Amino acid sequence: MTGPFNPDGASEVISLSFMLAQYPGTAQGQGRIQGSGWTGEAPAGSLHAGRATAVGVAVLVDPGDPPGMQTFTWCEVKDVDAPA
C-alpha cells in the first residue's frame, strides 16, 4: 500500500501500522515514510482481488520544548490486486 503523508511541523514518525479488511479475512502490515508519502506491505493471507477497507494509524513524536506526540488515523477503500 502507499499513500500521501503530510503532517505539520518537524515531527518524526515512530510507528505506522495499517490493516486491510475484506470479509472474511484481514491482513496487517507496517509502513515507512518514503518521500512525501508512505509505503508498506502486508502478507495477503486470505485476501482476494477486489475492494477492501484499509485503516491505519501513525504515531509521531515532536522533540520540541515541551516535547509532544501526535497520532493520525485514516480509513479508505482500496483495491486489492490479484497475485502476479
N, C-alpha and C positions, 0 to 999 in steps of 0.2 A: 504494500500500500504506500501511497505517497499523498502529500497534501501541503497546503501553504501553512506557514507558521510565522507570524509577525508580532511577537509580544513587544510592548512598550518598555523602554528602559534598557539597562545593561544587565539584566538577569541572566543567570546560567541555568540551562535545562539540566536537571539532575536525574530525571526519570520521565520516560514517555512510553506508555503502555496502551495497547489497543486490543479490541476483540471484534471478531466478525460473528454475527449470529444469523443462522439460516436453519430454520426448523428442519430436522430435529437436532442439528449439531452446532458447535461453536469452534472457533479457532482463536488462539491468543498469541500475541506477539509483542516484541519490544521494538521501539523505533529509535531513531537517532536524527539529529539535526543535520541537514545537508543543504548547503547554500541558503536560500531564503525560505526553505520548506523543511519537510521531514520525510523520511523513508523508513520502511520496516518490512519484515517478512514474518509470516506465521505458517506453521505446518497446516496443510489443507485438511487433515483429519477427515471428517465426514461431510465436508462442504462439497457442493457440486456447482457446475456452471449455472449462473443466474444471479438474481438480486439477493443482497444480504444487507443487514443493518450493521453498520460499523459504529462503534463507540470508542472513545479514547480519553485519556487523562494525561496531562503533562504537569510535572511539578518543577517549579523554578525557584531558585534562591537568589536573593539580591544581597550582596555583601556590603551594602552601604551602611551608613550610620544614621539610624539604627538598622540592623540587618532585617530582612523580611523574607517571606515566602509567598508565592502565588501558585494557584492551580488553574489550569484551563481544562475544560471538558468540552467534548463535541459528540455529535451523533448525526449520521447521514446515511443515505442509502448508496451502496457501491455495487458495481457489477463484479462478480467473481468469474474469472476466465477458466476455461477448461484446461487441464494439464496438457503440456506440449507432448 
